């Protein structure tokens, strides 16, 4: 079974993947697979632009977990979408030395459910599990994810609403 762990930068993907790996799960990091598919570097946004369609089409399915903010574009059997309250997300992103515009872009993407919407466009709802990482420890998040992977927790998404955190003045 291939499981994707996705979410806006800062929601906890890397930390969750490290704990899942510590618990014996095979982890593949998006950053280790996309290099041949980079089509440009967007210096203004400090990001690499990936040919997502080609990457997803050529990605060799695996038995394990793929972690990264594009993982939901892969043909995963299950997808976990990590979420974080936008004000907390802003605090998590600040130490990364991102420009304020990049932080704002990610916070708005989280408030608008961008990753969840993209995930729902690619996968049936019964394969999706949303986890609010705002107040949970990494271990608590991983416990929930493992239960979902084993089929002990049903799919769950759409109950998180961050629209109150949109800053309409920026």
Secondary structure as GFF3:
##gff-version 3
##sequence-region A 1 170
A	DSSP	beta_strand	2	7	.	.	.	ID=ss1
A	DSSP	alpha_helix	13	22	.	.	.	ID=ss2
A	DSSP	beta_strand	27	29	.	.	.	ID=ss3
A	DSSP	three_ten_helix	30	32	.	.	.	ID=ss4
A	DSSP	three_ten_helix	35	37	.	.	.	ID=ss5
A	DSSP	beta_strand	38	42	.	.	.	ID=ss6
A	DSSP	beta_strand	47	50	.	.	.	ID=ss7
A	DSSP	alpha_helix	52	58	.	.	.	ID=ss8
A	DSSP	beta_strand	64	67	.	.	.	ID=ss9
A	DSSP	three_ten_helix	71	73	.	.	.	ID=ss10
A	DSSP	beta_strand	78	83	.	.	.	ID=ss11
A	DSSP	alpha_helix	86	94	.	.	.	ID=ss12
A	DSSP	alpha_helix	100	111	.	.	.	ID=ss13
A	DSSP	alpha_helix	114	122	.	.	.	ID=ss14
A	DSSP	three_ten_helix	125	127	.	.	.	ID=ss15
A	DSSP	beta_strand	128	132	.	.	.	ID=ss16
A	DSSP	alpha_helix	138	149	.	.	.	ID=ss17
A	DSSP	three_ten_helix	163	165	.	.	.	ID=ss18
###
